[in-house]
């Protein structure tokens, strides 16, 4: 008796153009196969939003606080349609990775660095925020199931940039508490030990210097179309205008929530202050390069290819 063919039938092996095959990497960037992630009927939903925070005035800083900044806060201005007298504070991370908690004074702390992911982080955050606005002081709020239909963060937030404060650590968790013992203090100690020194530049938007010990980096979340940004960065590289400090080097970029985040390596000891003026000049040069519609030269095309090959998707 002949062996059963190991070749799948055409209907099993092919997918419609634009679809993600079940054994291909999930486009969410989790590193898992699609069938075990957003393609799983019993797991996360099919819907995947590649740029979930598009349209928010603070999109770039929001992504930075979610992905690259250890300890930071920003008041979250709510839309007039949200009827509440509570204030909301956006936080990079909360104790024990809580999605949200309601302080004793009624203030809602909403975390960005959370464990759950149901395909659209904007809808996830909105669902948590709505529940937290109705929760009693002292309650911790989160999601255990997909939020289903409902508003997205864009529907609940006022169209204003974020006013970000970067903290040296997570002492703000207990700054208004007398009791520093127990689980909160233990969580604080662990979080502080892992927090890398980080500074947000003031001369440009959503650019963050960080010291990782053996190196320093500048990581800059940029709101531009990916293809246009790659071409502009290639033009600046060939022109020698992609240097943000003496000895710095644009080493690549990662993709987070639909936006590219260029990364520069900096010599140890550079610090954040010396980056302010060069970063402002780079922003001007980048605007000019983005507006340049001429074809790339051979050297610029090679530079663009090199940048494209040094990308990593994390979300």
Helices and strands as residue ranges (DSSP letters): H 10-13, G 34-36, H 59-67, E 72-75, E 88-91, G 95-97, E 100-102, E 108-111, H 121-134, E 140-141, H 153-156, E 164-166, G 171-173, H 183-194, E 198-200, E 207-211, E 216-221, H 226-238, E 249-256, E 259-266, H 275-291, H 298-308, E 311-313
